[in-house]
Amino acid sequence: MNKIKKYILSLITVIALLTSSAFAGTIKIGTEGAYPPWNSKSEAGKLIGFEVELANWLCIYMEADCTVVEQDWDGMIPALIMRKFDAIMAGMSITDERLKVINFSQGYADEVASLAVMKGSSLENMKTPEGINLSLGGKEVKSTLKTLTSSLSGKTVCVQTATIHQNFLESGDVGKIKIRTYKTQDEVNLDLTAGRCDVALAAAVAFTDYAEKSGKSVVLVGPTFSGGAFGNGVGVGIRKDDTALLKQFNAAIDKARKTGKISELAIKWFGFDASM
């Protein structure tokens, strides 16, 4: 009788372990593949970038078999909810608006935003602080937004659609401006250099990476932006009901941070340590 009980208890334990780690067995991660250096594609069409490499390391720490798949940015969250994949790693900032729909892991990297123009633009002379955190408010933030409102008046600002950057431009914080939206950041970059945009807004590293690789005279102007509409860092997007997977990613991010892996990959792809 004791042997039977022991066998049953052992069987229950094995089933419980298998069930709890089933999600860690095979995980599909969605990324855009068009937002360098966060994520992009090589000339051979292979997904590359900071988040692609980080995803592979997180999966090693989770002892999971993972696949990174490509998904258009504007359909990223709907595709997650429809279970086309299990997690998002696509330079997606953690915002209150997105948290109403999905969960996020702890942040693994900071993503400050910036305006960019072509060298020689009149906006190069805009006088603002180096960086503002919208969450802090106060006189400096109000003064900076007032300067931006005046400087951007009558200008055409280009931005990728369905992003925190578009949300900021449409918030009214910098007045009513002409906004031109694009499906990808690559399209924003191309139209900025072609003169169809007076100025563009995106992650600062998206512009510096493009300038370095293309040789185009794209320069950052004004302050870097964080907080408020720009969120609280970049994290892994996960469905609300996948709480076990959320814990697994958080534990893996902890390990990647403690071992210095996030810092190492950030320096490789961004040129500086953007880890949180």
N, C-alpha and C positions, 0 to 999 in steps of 0.2 A: 504493500500500500504506500509506504514511504517512497519507494522507487518511482511509482506511478505519479505521485504528487510532485516529486522532484522533476520528473520528465515534463509534466504539464507546465510547471512553473518556468522551466527552462525554455519551453516552446513559446510561452506567452512573452517571455523576455526577448527572445529573438524576434518575434513578430513585432513587438513594440519598437525595437531598435530599427528594424527595417522600415517600419511605417514612419518613424520620426525622421529618418535620414533619406526617405525616398526622394524628396525634392532635391537633396544634395547630390543625388546620383546623376541626373541629367538636367542641366539648366540652359535655357536658350536666352541669350542676351541681345536686345535690340540696340543698334546704334545707327547714326545717320550716314556716316561715311562721306560727309561733305562739309565738315567743320574743322579743318586743320587749325592747330595741331592736336586738338582734342580727339578727332577721329576723321579719317579720310581714306582714300584708296591709292595704292601704288600704281605705277604705269601698267603693271600686269593685272590690275583690277583686284588686288588683294587688300582687305581691310587692314589699315595700319593706324598708328597714332597713340597718344598717351593713354586714352581709355581702353583701347583694344589690348595694349600690353598689360595695363592694370587689371582688366577683366581676367586675363589669363592667369595672373598671379593670385587674384582673389579666389579663383577656382582651384588653384593648387592648394591654397590654405584651407579651402572647404572640402578638399579631396573630392571634387565634383568633376564630372565630364561635361564641359561647356561648349557651346557653339555660339559664336557672335554673328548675328545676321543683320542685313541692311534694311532700313525702313525710312521712308520719307519723313522729314521732320514734322510736317503738319498733321500726320496721321499717327504719330508715335504713341501718344497716350491712348487713343481709341484702339490701336492694335494690341497694346498691353492688356487692356480690359477685355478684349475679344480673345485673349489667350493665344495670340500668334507667337508670343514669346513670354518669358517669365520675369524679365527685369529690363530696365532701361539704363544704359550708360551712354549718354549722348550730350554731354555738356549741359545737362538740364539742371537749372538752379532750383533750389528748394524755396518755394514761395507759398504764401498762405492760400492763394487761389488754387494752386495745383494740389495742395494738401487736402482740399475738399473732395478730391476725386481719387487720389492715390496716396500711398505712403512713401516715405523716403528713408533711406538709411541715414546714418550720420554723414555729414559732409566729408568728402575726401580731398577736395581742392577748392581754392578760392577762384572766382571768376570776376575780376573787375572789368567794367565796361568803359568805353571811351569813344569819343567822336574822332573821326579821321577825315582829312582833306588831302588834296594834292598839294605838293609843295608850291608855294607862291600864292596860295589862297589868302584872301584878306582876313580869313578867320584864324590864321596863324598868330595874329597879334592879340587874340582874345586874352584878357587878363583875368584869371581865376585861380583859386587855390589848386594845389596839385591833386587833391582828392577830397571827395565829400561822401559822407555816409548819410543817406537820406533818413535813416532811422533816428538819427540824433536830433534833427531839426535845428532850431536856433538861428541866430543872426547870420552866421557864415553861410549856411545852407540857403536861406532866403535870398541873401545877396547874390550868391552864385547863380541861383535859378533865374533871378532878375536879369543878370548879365547874359545868360544863355537865351532868355526870351528875346532880348533886344538883338543879340547877334544872329539868331536863327530866323528872325522875321524876314519873310520873303524868300528864304532859301528852300531848296528842295532837299529833303533829308531821306536817304535811302536806308532800308532796314529789312532784315529777313522777317517774313511773316510768322505769326503765332509765337513770338518770342517775348521775353521780358523787356527787350529793347523797344519793340513796337508798343508794348503796353505803356512804357514810360512816356514815349513821344505822344501817345494819345491821351495821357492822363490830364493834360492841361497845365502841368507844372512848368512847361516852357512855352506856354501860350498856344495859339492855333498856328500850326505850321503845315507846310506842304510835305506830305509823306508819300513815298513811293515804296511799295513792298515787293519782295522777291521770294521765290520759293527756297533758294539756297543762298548761303553766304558767298559762294563763288560768284553768283550773279551780281550780288551787291558790289563786290570788289571790282568786277569787270566794268560795271556801269559807272562806278566812281572814277576809275582811271580813264574811261571814255568821255567823261565830262557831262554825263547825263544826271549826275548828282552833284550838288554843291558840297555836301557833307554826308557822312554815313555814321551809323551807330552800331556797335557790336562789342563783343569781348575784345579787349585791347590786344590780346595775343593773336586774335584772328587777323588783325591788320598788320601787326609786326611780322608775323609769319609770312603773310602774302607779300609784303614789301621785300623781305629778305629773299624769298624764292623767285619772285618775278622781276626784281630789280626796278620796280616802279617806285616813283617818289611819293609814296603814301606816308603821311606823317600824322601823329596823334596831336589833337588840340584840346584845350580846355581841361577840366578835371577828369580823374577816373571816378567812376560811380560805383557805389556799393550800398547795401541795405535797402530798406523800403521796397519799391517795385522790383529792385534787382535781386532780391532774395537773400538767402543766408548760406551761400556756398553751393557747390555742386554735389549731388548725392545719387545713389542708385534708386530709381523709381520702381516701386513694387506694388502689386495689387493689395487692396485693403485687407483681404481675407488671407493673404499669404504671410501670416505672422512668423511662422517657423523659418521661412526663407529670409525674412527681414533680420531675424536674430543671427542667422548664419552669415549674412553679408556684413552686419555690424561687427561680428567677431573677427571676420577676415580683414576688414578695414583696420580694426585695432591692431592686428598682427602686422599688416603691411606698413602701418605708421611706425610701430615700435621697432621694426627691423630696418627702417629707413628706406623701404622699397618705394613708397609714394614719392618721397623727396628725390630719390634717384631718378625715377621716371619723369618727374616734373622738370628737373634740371635738363634731362636729355631732350625733352620735347619743347619746353617753353623757354629754356635758357635761364630759369631761376626757380627757386623752390616755392611752388604754389600750394604746397600741402597745407591742410588745416590742422 
